[in-house]
Amino acid sequence: MDTAAAVNKRKSTRAFKPDPISQSTLKEIMELALRAPSWANTQPWEFAIVAGSKLEEIKQSFIEKIDEPPAFDIVRPWGFPEPYGGRIGRLMGTEQKIKGIQREDREGRGWWRMQGLKNYGAPCVIYICIDRAFYFQEEINAWLLFDCGLVAENIMLLATDYGLGTVAQAQAVQYPDVLRKALGIADSKLIVLGIAIGYPDEEDPINQFRSERESLDGVAKWYGFE
Ligand SMILES: Cc1cc2nc3c(=O)[nH]c(=O)nc-3n(C[C@H](O)[C@H](O)[C@H](O)COP(=O)(O)O)c2cc1C
């Protein structure tokens, strides 16, 4: 698959088949993904690639914590102004409509959140971590997280090429204490993001919608093109 096709095909998968992914496939994806650029080639990322009974253990612990507020290592943003808040609202609205969840249906929304905590049934999650040393002047340096985003997109595009689906999930790292305990991740590491990965359940309508995008004209200005 060429790059344009992979970029065009990748989208968040929110229903996976339980079929496992071979470790050799994951290794091929990860080896290539490491070619991502990074700030002065710091390559600040580290990975925990988790499947099988270990992932089941994590999912179970996450479900048990569902009523606890998230405690992200990387603070999540709140209160998005327009036009960003509207985009979030439309995404959530679309997901809930497809799943037949009404606006006032708290139970339904809780169920959908639970599916997220279970990584939408994915048989594997790739957790991306960085060193706490990247805290400078009491703030995590944004450039290192930017680098994590680059390697994350590499992973997701390569996965597409292998017929796999992915979804980047902040939700997958919302209880970092669970991940530290289950995976022996040191306190000196920050857990940035989880990428749920597996074979998409193409029958599920949640995998059939494509999220909206602003037009190029809406986000780009051109200079020097006569
Ligand atoms: C940093 C980051 C965190 C995300 N966290 C979640 C999440 O917790 N749950 C989820 O279902 N999708 C999550 N997403 C997926 C986005 O909702 C998705 O990328 C966006 O709606 C665009 O849709 P697309 O990926 O299908 O193109 C996350 C994406 C990113 C980049």
PDBQT file of the ligand as one rigid body, heavy atoms in Angstrom, charges set to zero:
ROOT
HETATM    1  C1  LIG A 301      -3.983  11.690  21.498  1.00  0.00    +0.000 C 
HETATM    2  C2  LIG A 301      -5.274  11.027  21.075  1.00  0.00    +0.000 A 
HETATM    3  C3  LIG A 301      -6.085  10.456  22.055  1.00  0.00    +0.000 A 
HETATM    4  C4  LIG A 301      -7.264   9.800  21.679  1.00  0.00    +0.000 A 
HETATM    5  N1  LIG A 301      -8.032   9.185  22.643  1.00  0.00    +0.000 NA
HETATM    6  C5  LIG A 301      -9.126   8.480  22.281  1.00  0.00    +0.000 A 
HETATM    7  C6  LIG A 301      -9.860   7.738  23.259  1.00  0.00    +0.000 A 
HETATM    8  O1  LIG A 301      -9.552   7.732  24.435  1.00  0.00    +0.000 OA
HETATM    9  N2  LIG A 301     -10.938   7.020  22.826  1.00  0.00    +0.000 N 
HETATM   10  C7  LIG A 301     -11.303   6.977  21.499  1.00  0.00    +0.000 A 
HETATM   11  O2  LIG A 301     -12.270   6.288  21.175  1.00  0.00    +0.000 OA
HETATM   12  N3  LIG A 301     -10.626   7.674  20.557  1.00  0.00    +0.000 NA
HETATM   13  C8  LIG A 301      -9.538   8.406  20.926  1.00  0.00    +0.000 A 
HETATM   14  N4  LIG A 301      -8.811   9.079  19.956  1.00  0.00    +0.000 N 
HETATM   15  C9  LIG A 301      -9.195   8.982  18.541  1.00  0.00    +0.000 C 
HETATM   16  C10 LIG A 301      -9.811  10.281  18.018  1.00  0.00    +0.000 C 
HETATM   17  O3  LIG A 301     -11.107  10.450  18.537  1.00  0.00    +0.000 OA
HETATM   18  C11 LIG A 301      -9.821  10.220  16.491  1.00  0.00    +0.000 C 
HETATM   19  O4  LIG A 301      -8.500  10.158  16.012  1.00  0.00    +0.000 OA
HETATM   20  C12 LIG A 301     -10.513  11.429  15.842  1.00  0.00    +0.000 C 
HETATM   21  O5  LIG A 301     -11.875  11.439  16.197  1.00  0.00    +0.000 OA
HETATM   22  C13 LIG A 301     -10.386  11.416  14.316  1.00  0.00    +0.000 C 
HETATM   23  O6  LIG A 301     -10.972  10.246  13.786  1.00  0.00    +0.000 OA
HETATM   24  P1  LIG A 301     -10.144   9.173  12.943  1.00  0.00    +0.000 P 
HETATM   25  O7  LIG A 301      -9.016   8.668  13.817  1.00  0.00    +0.000 OA
HETATM   26  O8  LIG A 301     -11.150   8.082  12.656  1.00  0.00    +0.000 OA
HETATM   27  O9  LIG A 301      -9.640   9.836  11.715  1.00  0.00    +0.000 OA
HETATM   28  C14 LIG A 301      -7.638   9.742  20.319  1.00  0.00    +0.000 A 
HETATM   29  C15 LIG A 301      -6.795  10.325  19.346  1.00  0.00    +0.000 A 
HETATM   30  C16 LIG A 301      -5.631  10.937  19.720  1.00  0.00    +0.000 A 
HETATM   31  C17 LIG A 301      -4.739  11.504  18.640  1.00  0.00    +0.000 C 
ENDROOT
TORSDOF 0
